[in-house]
Amino acid sequence: MTTRRRRIPALALVATGLIACVTPVLATGEASAASVATWDKVADCESSGNWAINTGNGYYGGLQFSRSTWLSYGGGQYAAYPHQATKQQQILIGEKVLAGQGQGAWPTCGPKAGLGSDHTDPYPSTTPPPAAAPAPSLGDTGSVVAEDGTQYTFTRDAANGHLQVTYLPKGGNWATADLTNQVGTPASAGGAPATFIQQNGTIGVTTADAANGHLRITYLPKGGNWATVDLNGQIGTPVTGGGVSNTVAPDGTLYIFSRGSADGGHLSATYLNSAGTWATADMTATVGTPVSAGGAPSAFVQKDGTVGVVTANAANGHVFMTYLPNGGQWMGDDMTTLAGTPVSDGNISNVNAADGTHYIFSRGSMNGGHLSATYAAPGWATVDMTSYVGTPASAGGAPSAFLQKDGTVGVVTANAANGHVYMTYLPSGGQWTGADMTTLAGTPVTGGSISNAIAPDGMHYIFTVGSTNGGHLSATYAGTSWATTDMTSYVGTPAAG
């Protein structure tokens, strides 16, 4: 399919070494606002209406912003790249570009869509989505341990967007493979690769196709070979910017939760039941889950068999849980109202402690990035871990939760002030405490790209992508003491970014 895309340049404000403050003067009849319908026409012309598009040409999303334009007009509060933001967020930045540059920013598609003659506020009664700390769009990691003990960590090659797997067979040696070359997984964009392991031993990862936003599953059956499937083409999962997570219910159903990029941020559940049948459902339409923004949906399964996902409401930042009790019906709860969870930018993770306590770790968007723990014991409650334990305010990707073999539960984050990797943890029968892993184990500073894996022998691995070493993948692990290995140097894992 051929699409016409206008490259929108950043507004030049630097001249002869000075930064000028420019107040745009609009020509008579020029628009500084336009209706959603008109913006849809611009997107249809620019990108065939694909709000999640990223073809690798340096221009992103439905309105084909350059990244410099996106950041210049404040898009970084929503997502690091335009195609990772919701349609609404892209239009809100489009409004700013229109006010600053006029419809000439889209010289072909703007006039064709009537952008210059439309003066309608696209969201007159909608509170703008909450500002989010810019999260790393590339370089995030996802880790899983197979039944045979093999560890897999998935990253995205900074040079070409290829899906890369770095793995350690039980009793073997570390190795790495390019799954885009080996299996045909498309180059991906947005969010961390989301891993899973099914009850039949199949392991896999879900990503978003950078070219068209299609949800893609790449998997390795137990005893079989790697394969990949386009879930949009097969069952109609809405296109996504890459905000994806997975979980497996007690009955064996694999659930993939994704945030749509062309439907206003609706939450979708794509699932594979034990009979091998795929289906997809719009949870915003059927359950009432609010349109979400920020980080990926965070999936979970509780000890009692309840399966669900936690997101952040795009309208007000409230943390929202959508869940299916074992043997019941889908429903939802506003955790900010119910348990006092602070409003969030959407960077959230879940874990169950050994005693069955469900922890939701979230980063606040209105309290300086404090880490909060919302937990059910048995009623829901929330504790500010930054105030209670001293966990540094965090930034970047989602907190990465874990449960060690000895029952220690915890979460790993990146210190917003200096990028140090920080572990906040609760030993079984003990008290919450914390440790700076950069100081303790030499973990390189990071922008927040973190995942955890617990090996069958109990070894805890923390995988991070460095922010000052060219995107090298590092493994920090607990042997007799904590240590760190640069996997890019040691194994050849491509720099992630």
N, C-alpha and C positions, 0 to 999 in steps of 0.2 A: 504494500500500500504506500503510495506516495503522499507525503504531507508537505505543506509549505510552512516554513518556520522563519519568523523574523527574529533576528538576533537583537536583543534589546541592550544597548550599551549602558554602562553605568554613567551617571551624571558626573561630568568632570568638574571637580571643585579645586583642583590643585593647579596653580599657575605661578611661575617664577618663584617657587619655594614657599608661597603663601597659600593658606587655606581661606577661601572666600566664603562668606555667608550669603547665600543667594536666596532672595525671595522671588519665586517665579511670578511672572506677569502673564496672565492668560489672555489670549486674543479674544476678541468679541465672539461670543457663541461657542468658545472652547469649553469642553466639559471638564469638571473636576470630580465627577462621580458618574456612575453608570449602573444600570440595573443588572441583576444576575443574568437575565436573559441576553443582554448585550454582551456581557463577558463570556457567556457560553458561545456566542457567535464568534468572538475573537478566538477563543480556544479551538473551536471547530476548524477555523482557518489556519491557526498556527500549528496545531498538534493533532488534528482530527478528534479533538475533544478528550484526549487522554491526559488527565491531570497528573498521572504518575510517570509520564514518559521521561526516559533518560537514554538517549541513543549514543552517548559518549562523545557528542560533538561540542560540549561545553555549554549547552543551553538546556534548560530543565523545565518540566512541568507543563501544564496546560497553556500558559501564556509565554513559554519559552524565555524565561529570564536567564541572563547570565548570572553566575554566582555573585559577582561583584555588585551587580544591580540589586540582587536579592538582599545582600548584607547592607548595602548602602542605604536602603529604604527600610531597614529594620526587620527583615525576614528572619534573621538569626534568632529572634525571640521565639519563633515557632519551630524551626527545623534548620539544620545546617545547610541543606540544599532545598531548592524550591519543590522538586518533585516528591519530597518526603512530607511536605505539609499538606493539609487538607485543602480541598477546593476553596472553602471559605477563606482560609488563611492566604492562599495565593491571590484571591480576588482583593482582599484587604490591602495587600502590598501593591497589587495592580492599581488600586485607587490612588495610592501615594505616588506611584510612577506617573499616572495620568495627570495628577495635580501638578507634578513637577516638570513633566516634559510634554504633556499633551498627547493627543492621539498619534502624533508623529513618532512616538516610541515604537508604534506598530504601523509603519507607513503604508503597508498594503492592507493588512487585516483590520487595523483600526477604522479607517474610513469605510471599508467594505461592510463592517459590522454596524456602522453608525455610531461609533464611540464618541465622536466629537459633538453629536447633537443630543446625546442622552444625558440628562442631569439628575437621574434618579439615584438616591442612596440605596445601595444594594442590600444593606442590612439595617434598616431604620430602627428596628426594635430589638436587635440582638446585641448582647454584651460581647465585645470582642473576646476571642479566646485568650485564656490567661497566658502571660509571658512565660516562656520556658527557657531554662538555661540551655544554650546550644549544646546539643548532644552529638557525639561523634557519629557521622553518617556511615563511614566506612571504617574498617579495622576492628569492628566488634567481633567477639569470639563466642562460640557455642561449643560446649563439651558434653560428651556422653561416654559411658562405659558399657561395652557389650557384655553379653552373657559369658563369653569365653575369656573375659578379663581385658580385652583390648580396649585401650583408651583412644578416643577420637576427639580432636579439637578442630573445628572448622573456622576458617578465616577467609577474607576476601583479598585477593592480590591487589596491592595498591596500583600496580602498573596497568592492569587490564580488567579488573573486576572479576577475574576468574575465581570460582569456588575452590579453595584449597583445603585439604585435610592433612593434618599432622597426627600420626598415630603411633602407639606403642603396643605391639602384641605382647600378651602375657609371656614372660620369659624371653622375649626377643629384644630387638633394638628399635629405636625411634626411626621413623621414616616419614616422608611427605609425598603427596600426590596431587596433581592438578585435575580435579574432577570435571572441570569444563572441557579439557582436552580428552580426558579418559572416558567420560560418560556422555558429554554433551549438555551438561547443565549450563544454561545461559549465564552470561555475566550478570551479576546481581547488584542491586543498589538498595540503600536504606536499611537500617536496623541490623541487628545481629542475626546470623544464621540460627534458626531455632531447631534444636535437636530433640530426638525422641527415641525410645526403645519400646517396641511392642511386646506383648506377652509371648508371641511366637519367636522372639529373638531377633526380629528385623530391627535394624537401627536406621536412622535417617535424619534428614535435615530439610527444612523448608526455607525458601528464599523467594525474593521477588525479582522477576526478569527485568533488568534495567531498561530494556528496549520498549516494553509494553505494559509493565506492571502485573503481568500474569503471575499467579502463585505457582511455584514450582516445588515439587517434592523429589528429592534425590535419596535413594534408599539402598540398603545392602541386606538382602534376605539372609537368614542364618544358613550358612553353607552355600550361598549363591554368589551372584555377581552384582556389582553396582548397576543401577538403572535410574531413569528419571522420567517424570510424568508432568505434563502441564495440566494443573487442576482447573484452570479457567476454561481451557479447551474441552476438558473431559466432562466437567460437571457444572461449570458456570460460576465458580467463585468470583466475586467482584475483584477488579483490579486493585492493587495495593501499592503503597509506597515502600513497603517492607516491614511494617510493624506487625510481627507475627510471633505467636508462641504455641506450644503444643503440650498436651498431656494425654495420658491413657487412663481410661476409667477402669474400675474393677472388672467390668464385663468384657474388657478387651477393646472397647471402642476407642479409636484414636481421634482426638479432637484437635483441630487446627483453628486457632482464633486469629483473625486478621482484621485490620482496620482499612476500610475502603478509601481510596483516594479520589474516586470520581462520583461518590454518592454522599458526599458531605461528612464522611468519617463514620459511617455506620459500622457497627461490630458484626462480623459474620463468623459463624461456626461451620466449618467444613469437617465432616466426620466420616470415618470408615468403620462400619460395625463389624462384629465378629463373623458375620456371614460374607464379608468381603464387598459390601455395597457402599458406594460413596454417595453423599448427599451434602447439600449446603443450605443454611438458613440465615436469614437476616435477623439478628438478635435485637437490633434497634426497633425493627418493625414488629416482631412477634413478642418480645419480652418487655420492651420499653427501656432497654439499655441506652443511656444518653450517648449522643454523638461524642466521640472521644478524640483526644489530641495528645501530643507529646510522645512518650516512649511507647514501646510495644505493649499490647495486652499481655498480662502476666497470668498464665494458666496454673491451675492447681488441682490436686485431688486430695481430699481429706481422708483421715483414717476411717471414717464411717462410710466412705464410698461417695461422698458428695464431690462432684466435679464442677469446676467453674473457672472464672477468669476475673481479674481485677483491672479496671481502667480508670482514667481520669476524665471527668465531664468537661468537654470543650468549652461550655458556656461559663462555668464557675470554678473549675478545678477540683470539685468534690470527687473524692475517691469512691468508686462504685463497684460493687461486687455483683456479678451475674452468675447464678449457680443452679445446679440440678441435683437436688437431694436424691440419694439412692432410692429408686422406686417412686420418685415424685415427679413434679413438674418444674420447668424452668421458672425462676423468679429472680428478683434483684433487690439489693439493699444499698442505700446511700451510707457509706461507712463514715463519712464526715459528720453526718447528722446522727447516726446511730452510736458511733464510738469516739467521735471527736478527732478523727484522723485529719491532720491539717491539709489544706488544699495543696494539690501537687501538680507538677509539670508533666506527670504521666510516667515518670521513671520509678517502677515498682517491681518487687519480686516477692515470691511466696516460698515458704518451706514449712514442713510439719516436723515438730520435735519428736523425740522418741516416745514421749508420753502422749502424743497425739495433738498437742497444742498447735494450732495453726497460726503462724506469724506472717503478717504482711509488712514488708519493709518499704517505705516510700520516702522520697525526698520532697520536702516542702518547697513551694514556689513563692510563698509570701513570708517566710521566716528565715530567709538567708541560706536556704539549702540544708536545714537541719534534717537529720535522719530520724524517722519515727518508726516505732514498732507497734502495730495494731495486732492484738492477739485475742484468742477466744479461750477463756479459762475460768468458768465456762461461759460467762457473759463476755461480750466484747469490751475491750478497753484499749487505750493508747498511751504510750510512753514516749517522750522526746528523748531519744538516745544521745543526742548532742548535749543536752542539759544534764541527763542522768548519768551517762557513762563517760562523756567527754569525747564522743565520736566527732571528728572535725566535720564542719559543713562540707558537703560534697558537691561535685559537678560532673558533667559528662554523662556517660551511660547509666543504666539502671543499677541500683545496688544488686549484688550477686549473692544470693543466699546459699547456705550449705547445711548439711547434717553429716557430721563425722561418724565413724563406726562406733566410737565410744560414747555417743549420745550428745556430744557438744554440738550446739546449734549456733549459727552465726551468719554474718553478712560481711562482704568486702566492698569497699567504696574507694573513691579517689578524693583526697583532700583538695578542696577547691582552691586553697591558698598556695599550695606548692606541688600538687600532683602526686604526693606520696600515697602509696597503696596502704589502706588501713583496714584492719580486721577487728570487728566488734563481735564478741562471742560469749556464750553462756555454757560453761562446762556442766555436764550432768551433775546435779546436786550442788552446784556452785553459784557464784554471783557473776553478773555481767561485768565484763572487762574489755580492754582493747589493746591492740598492739600495732605499731607502725612497722609494716613489713618492709618498707624501703630502708628504714634504719636497721631493723632486725636481720633481714635476709638479703638486702641488696636489690630488692625488686625495683626496676627502673620506674621513674615517674611516668604517669599515664594520664590521658585525658578522661579516663573512666571506662575503657574497654576491658572488661573483666569477665571471666567465667571460672567456675569451680568444677572439679571432678574428684570423686573419691574412688580410688582403686580398690579392687577386691581384697588386697592385703591391708587396707585401711589407710594407705598413703593418701594424703590430701594434697592435691595439685591446684594451684591458683595460676591461671593463664591470663596474661596481660599483654596489651599492645602499648609499646613505649611511645611517649609524645615528644621526646627529645633525642631519640636514637634512630630516627628514620622509619619508625613503625615496626621495629623488630618485635617478634613474639617471644615472650619470656615465660618460663615455667618456674614458679616458686613452690617448693615442696618440703614436706616435713618428713625427714628421716630421723636420725638421732637428734638432729637439730634442723632448723630451717635453712634452706639454701636456694639459690636461684641459678638457672641455666638459660643462656640466650639461645633459643631454638632456631632463630634465623641463622646464627653463626654455626651452631652445632649440627643441625639437621638440613638446613637449606630452605626452611619455610620462607616463602617470599615475604618481603615487608608488607604489612597490612596498612591500608590507608584509603 
